[in-house]
Amino acid sequence: MGDKRYECILYEKKDRIATITFNRPKALNAINIEMAEELKDAFSDFKDDEETKVGILTGSGDKAFCSGGDISMFSEKLTNTTAVYKWLRTGEDIHRLLMERIEKPIIAAVNGYCFAGGFEMALACDFIIASDNASFGLAEITIGVLPGWGGMTRLPRAVPMRKAKEMIYTGEPISAQEAEKIGLVNRVVPKIQLYDVVIEIAKKLAAKSSLALRMAKKTLNHGLEVSSMDAALFLERGAVCIVSAGEDSQEGIQAFLEKRPPKFK
């Protein structure tokens, strides 16, 4: 599949890597209804494209990854319960039905502001790599609303509960350095190196077995949702059995014995 053209995002595929870019820099890459629909379409395309193995989510411009939902929507379009509920379900479609269930790793490359809905998008990614000027926050409470795209559910799963409560109750952001300290991000790098570092990680992942990556993501994500250790271990055993029976497993073992790079299918 070739690259698709959109109004509010950029979508590019190269070297088995798909890059989705928030592209409203003058609005600090805020998400409006049009952008949300485009994100759904791009992630659906990424999910179905067998030629791409890794996704990158990032923002255009120097100031923001994504500043969250476009505030003008709340006074112009999201003015009743039905409209708000539909907007929240759109977020669930993007995060839950697509990003978390796409059987490919997704890396958030965060530069600048990563707030509200943008932060919630990053939380649904598998990795978060941040530039040293990045900041993270769920600021919804400062305008009298609450995070509704998964922030109150995913943040306490990513950081200690008391830190999640502090961020949600106060709406105050934290720096990239603090985010790294509490385990919210994988790595903080100089702003000028962000894209190069993320591409390097993406290429390493793209060289891995697709089947092993798919099973690892499903096992880790679903393992957090089951209620017992026995159930989680059962999921793990099933994933290992599926991967071990695949061609890539035999190729990886043979390549190791022959001291050569594996050629995964």
C-alpha positions in Angstrom: 0.0 0.0 0.0 1.2 3.5 -0.7 1.2 6.5 1.6 -2.3 8.0 2.2 -2.9 11.8 2.2 -4.9 13.4 5.0 -5.8 17.0 6.1 -4.9 16.8 9.9 -2.2 14.0 10.0 0.7 12.8 7.9 1.0 9.1 7.2 4.2 7.6 5.7 5.4 4.0 5.3 9.1 3.3 4.6 11.4 0.3 5.4 8.6 -1.6 7.1 7.9 1.3 9.4 4.7 3.3 9.4 4.9 6.9 10.8 1.7 8.7 11.8 2.2 12.4 12.6 -0.2 14.8 14.3 -0.1 17.7 11.8 -1.8 20.8 13.2 1.3 22.6 14.5 -0.4 26.0 14.7 -2.9 24.5 17.0 -0.2 22.6 19.0 -1.4 19.4 17.2 -4.7 19.5 19.1 -7.1 16.7 18.1 -10.4 17.7 16.5 -13.1 15.5 15.1 -11.6 15.4 11.7 -8.2 14.4 13.0 -9.7 11.7 15.2 -11.4 10.1 12.2 -8.2 10.3 10.2 -6.3 8.6 13.1 -8.8 5.8 13.0 -8.3 5.3 9.3 -4.5 5.4 9.4 -4.3 3.0 12.3 -6.7 0.6 10.5 -4.5 0.8 7.4 -1.4 0.1 9.5 -3.1 -2.9 11.2 -4.0 -4.5 7.8 -0.8 -3.7 6.0 1.3 -6.9 6.1 4.4 -5.0 4.8 4.7 -2.8 7.9 6.0 -4.2 11.1 6.4 -1.2 13.5 4.5 2.0 14.0 5.7 5.5 15.2 3.4 8.2 16.5 4.8 11.7 16.7 3.9 15.4 16.2 4.9 18.0 13.7 6.6 21.3 14.7 8.9 22.1 17.6 6.4 22.8 20.4 4.1 19.8 20.8 3.6 16.1 20.3 -0.1 16.8 20.9 -1.8 19.2 23.3 -5.0 17.2 23.6 -8.5 17.7 22.3 -9.3 20.9 20.5 -11.0 23.0 23.2 -13.2 24.7 20.6 -15.0 21.4 20.1 -16.4 21.5 23.7 -18.2 24.8 23.1 -19.2 24.2 19.5 -19.8 20.5 19.0 -19.6 18.5 22.2 -22.5 20.3 23.9 -24.6 17.4 25.0 -24.2 14.0 26.5 -24.8 12.2 23.2 -22.1 14.1 21.4 -19.6 13.7 24.3 -20.3 10.0 24.5 -19.7 9.6 20.8 -16.4 11.5 21.1 -15.3 9.2 24.0 -16.2 6.1 22.0 -14.1 7.5 19.1 -11.2 7.6 21.5 -11.9 4.0 22.6 -11.9 2.9 19.0 -8.5 4.4 18.4 -6.8 3.3 21.7 -8.5 0.1 22.6 -9.7 -1.5 19.4 -6.8 -0.3 17.3 -3.6 0.8 19.0 -3.6 -1.8 21.9 -4.9 -4.6 19.7 -2.8 -4.0 16.6 -0.3 -6.9 16.8 2.6 -4.7 16.0 4.7 -2.5 18.4 3.9 1.3 18.3 6.5 3.9 19.6 5.5 7.3 20.7 8.2 9.9 19.8 7.3 12.8 22.1 8.7 16.3 21.6 7.3 19.2 23.6 3.8 19.2 25.1 2.2 15.8 25.6 -1.1 16.8 27.3 -4.6 15.5 27.8 -5.8 13.4 24.8 -2.3 13.5 23.3 -0.9 12.0 26.6 -3.6 9.4 26.5 -2.6 8.5 22.9 1.0 8.1 24.1 -0.1 5.9 27.0 -1.7 3.5 24.5 1.7 3.0 22.7 4.1 0.3 23.6 7.2 2.5 24.0 7.5 6.2 24.8 10.7 7.9 23.8 10.8 11.6 24.9 13.0 14.5 24.0 14.5 16.5 26.9 12.0 19.4 26.3 8.9 17.1 26.6 6.3 17.5 29.3 3.4 15.2 30.2 0.1 16.1 31.9 -3.6 15.4 32.1 -4.8 19.0 32.5 -8.6 18.4 32.0 -9.5 19.1 35.7 -8.3 22.7 35.3 -11.2 23.4 33.0 -13.7 21.4 35.0 -13.7 18.1 33.1 -11.9 14.8 33.4 -9.7 12.6 31.1 -12.0 10.5 28.9 -9.7 8.8 26.4 -8.3 6.3 28.9 -6.1 8.5 31.0 -7.7 7.6 34.4 -7.4 3.9 33.5 -4.0 3.7 31.9 -2.0 6.2 33.9 -2.4 4.2 37.2 -1.2 1.1 35.3 1.9 3.0 34.1 3.0 4.8 37.3 2.3 4.4 41.1 -1.3 5.2 42.0 -0.4 8.1 44.2 1.5 9.8 41.4 -1.4 9.2 39.0 -3.8 10.7 41.5 -1.5 13.8 41.9 -1.3 14.3 38.1 -5.0 13.9 37.6 -6.2 15.8 40.7 -4.0 18.8 40.1 -3.7 18.8 36.3 -0.1 19.9 36.7 2.4 18.5 34.1 5.7 16.7 34.8 9.0 17.1 32.9 10.5 14.4 30.7 13.1 13.8 33.3 10.6 13.1 36.0 8.6 10.9 33.6 11.7 8.8 33.1 12.4 8.6 36.8 8.9 7.2 37.6 9.0 4.8 34.6 6.5 6.5 32.5 8.9 6.8 29.5 11.5 4.4 28.3 14.2 7.0 27.5 14.9 10.7 27.4 17.1 12.0 24.6 18.3 15.4 23.3 15.6 17.0 21.2 17.9 16.9 18.1 18.4 13.2 18.4 14.8 12.1 19.0 13.8 11.0 15.6 17.1 9.2 14.9 16.9 7.3 18.2 13.3 6.3 17.5 14.1 5.1 14.0 17.0 3.1 15.3 14.6 1.3 17.8 12.0 0.8 15.2 14.5 -0.8 12.8 15.6 -3.2 15.5 12.0 -4.2 16.2 11.3 -4.6 12.4 14.2 -7.1 12.2 12.5 -9.3 14.8 10.1 -12.2 14.1 6.6 -10.8 13.4 5.0 -13.8 15.1 7.1 -13.4 18.2 6.4 -9.7 18.4 2.6 -10.2 17.9 2.5 -12.9 20.6 4.6 -10.8 23.0 2.3 -7.8 22.7 -0.8 -9.8 23.1 0.5 -11.8 26.1 1.8 -8.7 27.9 -1.4 -6.6 27.3 -3.9 -9.4 28.1 -1.8 -10.6 31.0 -2.4 -7.3 32.8 -6.1 -7.8 32.5 -6.6 -11.3 33.9 -7.4 -11.7 37.5 -5.0 -14.5 38.5 -1.4 -15.5 38.1 -2.4 -18.9 36.9 -4.5 -17.4 34.1 -1.6 -15.1 33.1 0.8 -18.0 33.0 -1.7 -20.0 30.9 -1.7 -17.1 28.4 2.1 -17.1 28.4 2.4 -20.8 27.8 0.0 -20.6 24.9 2.0 -17.8 23.3 5.3 -19.7 23.7 3.8 -22.8 22.1 2.4 -20.9 19.1 5.8 -19.1 18.5 7.8 -22.3 19.0 5.8 -24.1 16.3 6.4 -21.4 13.8 9.1 -21.2 11.0 10.7 -18.2 12.6 11.6 -20.1 15.7 13.5 -22.8 13.8 15.2 -20.1 11.6 16.3 -18.2 14.7 17.7 -21.3 16.4 19.5 -22.4 13.2 20.9 -18.9 12.7 22.3 -18.8 16.2 24.0 -22.2 15.7 25.4 -21.1 12.4 26.5 -17.7 13.9 24.6 -15.6 11.3 21.8 -13.1 11.4 18.4 -14.7 11.2 16.1 -14.2 8.2 12.7 -14.1 9.6 9.7 -14.5 7.4 
